[in-house]
Amino acid sequence: MTLNDFLKRVSEKDKDKMIIYREGEGWSNVNIHVREHEITITCDDNAIFSDDK
């Protein structure tokens, strides 16, 4: 999916909302890398914020 494809699915009124990426239990910090031909989002392995405490 390209960034344009993603943005077409988001209404103008929703563009100020946060993006929350969930993978399993708890929260993880994410890293965003913008390169010439791609935007890569990766997660740190350590879940610093956990919702089980």
Backbone as numpy.savetxt, mean C-alpha at the origin, in Angstrom:
# Nx Ny Nz CAx CAy CAz Cx Cy Cz
-1.23 -4.32 -13.16 -2.08 -3.15 -13.16 -1.18 -1.92 -13.16
-1.50 -0.97 -14.01 -0.74 0.27 -14.03 -1.33 1.24 -13.01
-0.58 2.30 -12.71 -1.08 3.33 -11.80 -2.35 3.96 -12.36
-2.41 4.19 -13.67 -3.62 4.74 -14.28 -4.80 3.79 -14.11
-4.59 2.48 -14.28 -5.65 1.51 -14.07 -6.18 1.59 -12.64
-5.26 1.69 -11.69 -5.65 1.79 -10.29 -6.44 3.07 -10.02
-5.93 4.20 -10.52 -6.57 5.48 -10.26 -7.95 5.59 -10.91
-8.19 4.88 -12.00 -9.51 4.86 -12.63 -10.55 4.24 -11.70
-10.11 3.38 -10.79 -11.02 2.69 -9.88 -11.30 3.47 -8.61
-10.62 4.61 -8.44 -10.77 5.43 -7.24 -11.49 6.72 -7.62
-12.59 6.99 -6.95 -13.33 8.22 -7.26 -12.56 9.44 -6.74
-12.90 10.59 -7.28 -12.21 11.83 -6.89 -12.36 12.08 -5.38
-13.53 11.80 -4.82 -13.75 12.06 -3.39 -12.97 11.09 -2.50
-12.57 9.95 -3.03 -11.83 8.95 -2.24 -10.32 9.10 -2.36
-9.82 10.01 -3.14 -8.37 10.12 -3.36 -7.61 10.65 -2.16
-8.29 11.21 -1.17 -7.62 11.68 0.04 -7.59 10.63 1.14
-8.13 9.45 0.88 -8.15 8.39 1.89 -6.80 7.69 1.94
-6.53 7.05 3.08 -5.30 6.28 3.23 -5.42 4.94 2.51
-4.30 4.43 2.03 -4.25 3.08 1.48 -3.68 2.20 2.57
-4.40 1.17 2.92 -3.95 0.23 3.96 -3.75 -1.13 3.29
-2.54 -1.61 3.36 -2.20 -2.91 2.81 -2.20 -3.91 3.96
-3.01 -4.95 3.86 -3.07 -5.96 4.92 -2.61 -7.30 4.36
-1.72 -7.91 5.10 -1.21 -9.23 4.73 -1.13 -10.04 6.01
-2.10 -10.88 6.25 -2.10 -11.70 7.45 -2.43 -10.91 8.70
-1.78 -11.22 9.80 -2.03 -10.62 11.11 -1.21 -9.36 11.30
-1.79 -8.37 11.92 -1.04 -7.17 12.30 -0.75 -6.25 11.13
0.15 -5.30 11.37 0.52 -4.30 10.38 2.00 -4.42 10.09
2.39 -3.99 8.92 3.81 -3.93 8.56 4.11 -2.59 7.93
5.31 -2.12 8.11 5.74 -0.92 7.39 5.90 -1.28 5.92
5.59 -0.34 5.04 5.76 -0.58 3.61 6.79 0.39 3.06
7.46 -0.03 2.03 8.43 0.79 1.32 7.93 0.97 -0.10
8.00 2.19 -0.63 7.56 2.47 -1.99 8.77 2.94 -2.79
9.02 2.26 -3.89 10.15 2.57 -4.76 9.61 2.93 -6.14
9.85 4.16 -6.57 9.43 4.60 -7.90 10.65 4.52 -8.82
10.51 3.71 -9.84 11.59 3.52 -10.80 11.13 3.98 -12.18
11.97 3.83 -13.16 11.65 4.33 -14.50 10.36 3.71 -15.07
10.16 2.40 -14.88 9.03 1.73 -15.50 8.09 1.05 -14.50
8.30 1.26 -13.22 7.44 0.57 -12.25 7.43 1.30 -10.92
6.39 1.03 -10.15 6.29 1.45 -8.76 6.19 0.16 -7.95
7.15 -0.07 -7.06 7.19 -1.30 -6.29 6.87 -1.00 -4.83
5.95 -1.79 -4.27 5.60 -1.67 -2.85 6.04 -2.97 -2.18
6.90 -2.86 -1.19 7.37 -4.02 -0.45 7.07 -3.84 1.03
7.00 -4.95 1.74 6.73 -4.92 3.18 7.96 -5.36 3.94
8.19 -4.72 5.08 9.23 -5.19 5.99 8.76 -6.50 6.61
9.71 -7.38 6.90 9.35 -8.66 7.50 8.85 -8.54 8.93
9.29 -7.52 9.63 8.89 -7.38 11.03 7.59 -6.59 11.13
6.60 -7.17 11.75 5.33 -6.48 11.95 5.45 -5.64 13.22
5.85 -4.38 13.06 6.07 -3.50 14.22 4.76 -3.22 14.93
3.70 -3.00 14.19 2.40 -2.72 14.77 1.57 -3.97 14.69
1.05 -4.44 15.81 0.24 -5.64 15.82 -1.10 -5.34 16.45
-2.16 -5.90 15.90 -3.49 -5.67 16.46 -3.88 -6.72 17.50
-2.96 -7.59 17.89 -3.29 -8.64 18.87 -2.86 -8.28 20.28
-2.39 -7.05 20.53 -1.94 -6.67 21.87 -2.84 -5.64 22.47
